C-alpha cells in the first residue's frame, strides 16, 4: 500500500505540472477570426475572393523544397502571363506527380499570393490529362491525400448526371 502512494504522488504531481503548463501556454486574449479574412494555417494564406483560372503548359515539376518557398510540390507553368510558380502542396500522390509532366497542358484554379517577397499561385484544383485533382478546399486549406479520389468521384458523378457513361 505504501508503494502505491509513493508512486501515485509523483505521478499526480507530474500531471498537475503538465496541466499548469498547458493552461499557461494558451493565450487568454485570443480572438475569433472573422469570415472575411483569408484563411491562415501552416502555409501561405489563400484568398478565395482573388480566385482565378490559369491555363498553360507545365514547364517543370519542382519536388525539392527550396529555402524561402512554400513547402511541397511546385509547378512552373507557362501561360499568357509568362511563367507562373504554382504551389500544389505537399499531399500529391505518386500517380498525380507522374501525370504532371513537362509539356502537359494544365488548367489550374487558384489564387495569387506573396510569400517571402515572391509571388506564387496557390492551386485549389489541378486539371491535367482529363483528371481533376483537388489540392485545397473552397476556403484554401490543403486537403488530405485522399482528396483526389473525392475529386474523381465528383467528376464521375457529373459525367453521369450529364448523360455520360453509366
Secondary structure, 3 states (H helix, E strand, C coil): CHHHHHHHHHHHHHHHHHHHHHHHHCCCCCCCCCCCCCECCCCCCECHHHCEEEEEEEEEEECCCCCCCCCCEEEEEEECCEEEEEEEECCCCHHHHHHCCCCCEEEEEEEEEEECCEEEEEEEEEEECCEEEECECCCCCECCCCHHHHHHHHHHHHHHHCCCCC
